[in-house]
């Protein structure tokens, strides 16, 4: 992947979270600590500060380092979960050389997140976005369709009862609220899909 493309993805993710930080905090105030947007913004800013170093690395190393940076800078449960996703993706990218292997790589990384969070689909977490996105990519959906799948999947967490994290303490009172982690995951997926569609290598 071209260094400019990596730099562009870092920036679009940073800008997306910055623009939606207040919204994510509002979602989190309903069922959590109210700081998810702030935490995610801090993590994305830390990654952005490392852009020059990251774009000089091979893609697997860059992805793994981004994951480590997120673990170190995002508070709460989100840091370890997003960090695990990207660090595992980096390791898998290093091991898998086939161009069409990304859906498999992503599945293994998401499975690692599920193990780390002791969570499953339906528990009202970012997994409720990640697994549908992986399914869309495995079925060779267009990027625009994958983005819509992510957005819809985040909304689908509203009627779920939270089974993991701080929201789980609310029990039935968590029902009716979109999960903030699922929402940030959908926002990032949508931004990445849009950027890649607009900047396809010739």
N, C-alpha and C positions, 0 to 999 in steps of 0.2 A: 504494500500500500504506500502510495506517495506520501512523503513527509507533509506536503501541503494539505493532503486529504486528512491526515491525522490531526494536523493543527486546526483544520476547519471543523472537524468533529468535536474536538475539545472545546472550541469556542461556541459552537451551536448548543452544546450541552450546558455550558456555563451560562449563556444568555437565557436559555429556556428556564433553567432553575431560578435565576435571578428575577426573571419576569413573573414567575409563579410562586415565589417564596411565601408571600403573604397568604395566598390561597392555600398552600400546603400547610402552613401553620394553622389556618382556620380549620381545616379538616382535622388536624391533629388535636386542636383544642377540644373538639367534640368527643374524642375517644382516647386521648393520650396526653402527653406533656405540653403540646402546643408549640414544639420547637422543630418539627420535622423540616419545614422550609428553611429555617435558619441553619440547621445542621447540614442539610444538603448543599446549601449555598456555600457554606464554609468549605466543604469537601471539594466542590467544583472549582472554587477560587484557588484552592491549594494545587489542584491539578493544572489549572491554567498557569499558575506561577512556575510550573515545571515544564512548560511547553517546549522550550528550546532544547532541554535535555531529552524529553520524551521523543521528539521528532528526529533525534539523531540515533535512536535505537531501532533495532529490528522490531517488526510488529509484535511478535510474541512477548519480547522483553518490555516493550512500551505498555502493552495491555496489562501485564503482570505488575509493573511499577505503578500504573494508575490505580490498580486494585489496592496495593499496599498504601498508597497515598490516601485513598478514601478511608481505609481502616483507621489510619492514624489521625484523620481530621474530621470525620463525621461522628457525632455523638450518638448515643442510644444504640438500638439494635440495627439501624440502617447501615452503619459503617461496616460491621463484620459481614453483613449479608451482601451488600453491593461489592465489598472488597473480595469476599470469597468468590463471587460470580466472575469478576474480572481476573483475579489471580489464577483461578482454575482455567479460564478461557485461555490465558496466556500460556499456561503449561500445555494445554491440549493443542493449541496452535503450533507449538514447538514440536509436538509429537506427530501431528497429522499434517501431511504435505499435500493431500489431494485438494484441488480447488473446490470440489463440491461437498467437502466434508463439514462445512460450517454448521449445518443443522445438528449433526451428530456431536460436534464440539460443544455447541450451545446446550444440548440436552445434558451432557455430562456435567457441565458447569452448573446448570440449574439443579440437577440432582445433588450436587455438592452443597448448594445453598439450602436445599430442603433438609439435608442431613444436619447441617450446621444449626439451622433454626428449629429442628425437630418439628417441621411443619409439612403440610400436604395441601394439595388443591382443595379449596373449600374452607380453609382455615382463616380466610380474610387477611391475606398478606400479599406481598409483591409476587408470590408464586402464581397467584390467580391471574396475573398478566403474563408472566414469563413463559409459563407452559403453553398458553394459547398462541403466543407469538412464535415460539419454537415450532408448534404444530403448523402454523401458517407457512413458515419458511421451509419446513420439511415437505410441504405440499406445493412448493414453488409458487406461492402466492406473490402477486405483484407487491412492491414495497408500499404503494398507496393502500392496498387492501390489508396488508400487515399492520399498517399504522391505524387503520380503522378498527381492526380486531383488538389492538391494544387499548384504544380508547373505550370501546364497548366493554371489554373485559374489566377495566377499572370500575366502570359504572355498575357492573354486575356484582361488585363486592358489597354494595349498599344493603341488600337484603340478607347478607350473610351474618352469622353470629361469630364474633371474634373468638378464636380458640388459642391464639398465641399472643405474646407480648402484653403490654400494659392494658390494651383494650380488652383482653380476655377477662380482666377483673370486673368489667362492667356487665358481663353476661349478656342478657337479652337487651340491655340498654345500648349495646353496640350496634344493634340492628337498625338499619335506616341511615347509616352514615357510610360514605365511601371511605375505604381504607387509604390513609395518606401515603403509605409505601407503595400501594398499587397505583395510586395516582401519579406519584413522581416517576415510577417505572414507565407508565404509559406516556407521560409527557416526554421523557427522554427517548423512548422508542419512536414516538411520532416525529420528534425532531431529527433523529438519526435517519429514519426512513426518508423523510423529506429532503434532507441534505444529500443523501446518497443518490436519490432519484434525480436531483438537480445537478449533481456533479459526477455523473457516471464517467469512468475512464473511456476514452475513445477506443 
